[in-house]
């Protein structure tokens, strides 16, 4: 950290948690989206949930969509569903399979598939949508890292490393990155949301780890900082190509993220949570809305398409260099997989 974290208002935390259940109406919807013919977007975790809906809408708007998924079978099933939803689209759907963020060795081969799929076309939009919200605190990756931190924070940053040479080019007037976060960042650790001494809880038995909610919150606080840190790290070219990098909290939604919950909680969620399409609207606000400009680098987009401030200490991290400290910390851990 660069300086002690400021305090944050628990009243504001409660308000933002409540807002997720009663958000304002969508501000930017598919009828307002531009024709995306000739544009290419990458969506991770696009075989289900929000990612699938995002891919469907992009394809509906004639976008060429590269869906990054874990298995070819899941990718093909999603591709068939996307194509069937809009049979007259002028876009395309290409599968980049094999990407499992629980094993960082799989990321580079998947990025090579993305490069092949892209060819000489401009890469316009990257949506880091894939995520893990575990019910327990026992998950561990192949690399020995707490599962949610690796999947939600380390994996996207490693993939972005390989996408940068494809993306950071002055070849289009649309350049956006969306790092999908969550209101759960409000429940993250006290010091800028991160357990700085050992964010991956490497070598720590599950019984000694914090609750799953805190671990998930940490990974989502990281996403907010990554959105700003990436734009700062690449500031010269980012300013030249007028790219905008934001984080977003899609909303409290009925998605497969809750697949590990017990049946009672899933039933309750069915009454309290919103249809997954609204989460797609939030993500696509970040990806497409003309209201966002380079003045909004690192903005935190909330349901269903407006900008709020994150928790006060995490907001401070975006301007005092703490976001860059986290970026460097993760970069050091993933560099052996470059």
Buried (B, 14 or more C-beta within 10 A) or exposed (E): BEEEBBEBEEEBBEEBBEBBEEBEEBBBBBEEBEEBEBBBBBBBBBBBBBBBBBBBBBBBBBBBBBBBBBBEEBBBBBBEBBBEBBEEBBBBBBBBBBBBBBBBEBBBEBBEBBBEBBEEBBBBBBBBBBBBBBBEBEBBBEBEBBBBBBBBBBBBBBBBBBBBEBBBBEEBEBBBBBBBBBBBBBBBBEBBBBBBEEBBBBEBEEEEBBEBBBBBBBBBBBBBBBBBBBBBBBEEBBEEBEBBBBBBBBBBBBBBBBEBBEEEEBEEBEEEBBEBBBBBBBBBBBBBBEEBEBEBBBBBBBBBBBBBEBBBBBBBBBEBBBBBBBBEBBBEBBEEBE
